[in-house]
Amino acid sequence: MSAASDEPPAIEPLFALPAPQQPAERARQPRRRRTAPAQASLFSAVLAEPRPADVAGVLAGGGQVIRMGGTARVSVVVTQEWRAAALLAAFDGRGLTGSRVPTVDDHIGVRTAFCAVLAPVADAWLHGTVTRPPAGFRADGLALRLWAIAGGRRDSIGYLLPLPSAESAWQPLRLALRVAGFDAELLTSGPSLRVVGRAHLATLTDVLGPPPANADDHAWPT
């Protein structure tokens, strides 16, 4: 009888394990550019017919509306002469009588006369003593244009649209911009909404139409 081997017998595995495989390399997907939604062109100020309700853009930019009987008046304080002239021309183009009024800080007060055609605007925007947009407010091209005239300006990052002082108006106006195709950043210091991105700014420029006469270099998006 032969001597027993010192090494244990080999054990066959019950199941053969597959050889490890290297994970397949994922194909790189091209980066998608962020572009402004196509529907923004539907809001263009160039294509729309002016109407008294467009003065809602002045209210979005920090203006005020007050009632008197069955009439109402819209007013706003602006910082530059070209803004006052452009707003007065916009009022006139909508059949509204406009005028200038002095202010205590050497700015320019611009307002419409009291008229019945603006009563629905007051009904929609006045909530007690607070001026804020109604539910479902649409910032179409002409309202956006008056908003920009009232106080819009470029900064080093994008384009700023001023907001009313009432915080309850900020998010509804931001939503209105989003519906119009512009996802704006809310700046509480100011306050204002900032539109950024080359595509969004180019679309905003198209929606607003050409800058008013004598507007300064930073007044309009580019």
Secondary structure, 3 states (H helix, E strand, C coil): CCCCCCCCCCCCCCCCCCCCCCCCCCCCCCCCCCCCCHHHHHHCCCCCCCCHHHHHHHHHCCCEEEEECCEEEEEEEECCHHHHHHHHHHHHHCCCCEEEEECCCCCEEEEECCEHHHHHHHHHHEECCEECCCCCCCCCHHHHHHHHHHHCEECCCCEEEECCCCHHHHHHHHHHHHHCCCCCEEECCCCEEEECCHHHHHHHHHHHCCCCCCCCCCCCCC
